[in-house]
Amino acid sequence: MNDKERRAAEARRLLDEPLLNEALDRIERDTLDEILRAPFWSDRKRRMLTDRVRVIRGIRAHLRSVILSGEESTRKRPTVV
């Protein structure tokens, strides 16, 4: 197993981990609720909370990217003769 395959397998394990997903979902949901409760004059707070959601979504996107990269490295390429 090469490094890309190993990283893809670990990323898939993390994305399939119920406890990690539960924690990320909870943080994201609580943050979105807090954004909705923030007063309209509290732009700085809303931006900080929005960044928190972006980080969580970025983590998931990065893991999916690692999985796709690992899957592509194992895919057989057609040979040209």
C-alpha positions in Angstrom: 0.0 0.0 0.0 1.5 3.3 -1.0 1.3 6.6 0.9 -1.7 7.9 -1.0 -3.6 4.7 -0.4 -2.8 4.7 3.2 -3.8 8.3 3.7 -7.1 7.6 1.8 -7.9 4.7 4.0 -7.2 6.8 7.1 -9.3 9.7 5.8 -12.2 7.3 5.0 -11.9 5.8 8.6 -12.1 9.3 10.0 -15.1 10.3 7.9 -16.8 7.0 8.8 -16.1 7.6 12.6 -19.5 8.2 14.3 -18.1 10.0 17.3 -16.1 12.4 15.2 -19.0 13.1 12.9 -21.3 13.6 15.9 -18.9 16.1 17.4 -18.4 18.0 14.2 -22.2 18.0 13.5 -22.9 19.3 17.0 -20.3 22.1 16.8 -21.6 23.1 13.4 -25.2 23.1 14.5 -24.5 25.0 17.7 -22.5 27.5 15.8 -25.2 28.1 13.2 -27.7 28.5 16.0 -25.4 31.1 17.7 -25.1 33.0 14.4 -28.9 33.2 14.1 -29.1 34.4 17.7 -26.4 37.1 17.3 -27.7 40.7 17.3 -27.5 42.5 14.0 -24.8 44.9 15.2 -22.4 42.0 16.1 -20.7 41.6 12.8 -17.4 40.6 14.2 -18.9 37.8 16.3 -20.9 36.5 13.2 -17.7 36.5 11.1 -15.8 34.5 13.7 -18.7 32.0 14.0 -18.9 31.8 10.2 -15.2 31.0 10.1 -15.7 28.2 12.6 -18.3 26.6 10.3 -16.0 27.1 7.3 -13.2 25.3 9.2 -15.4 22.3 10.0 -16.6 22.1 6.4 -13.0 22.5 5.2 -11.9 19.6 7.3 -14.5 17.4 5.8 -13.7 18.6 2.3 -10.0 17.9 2.8 -10.7 14.4 4.0 -12.9 13.8 0.9 -10.1 15.2 -1.3 -7.6 12.8 0.2 -9.9 9.9 -0.3 -10.5 10.8 -4.0 -6.7 11.3 -4.5 -6.0 7.9 -3.0 -8.7 6.2 -5.1 -7.4 7.8 -8.3 -3.9 6.5 -7.6 -5.1 3.0 -7.4 -7.2 3.2 -10.5 -5.6 1.4 -13.5 -4.8 3.7 -16.3 -5.4 2.5 -19.9 -2.3 1.8 -21.7 -1.6 3.2 -25.2 0.1 0.9 -27.7 
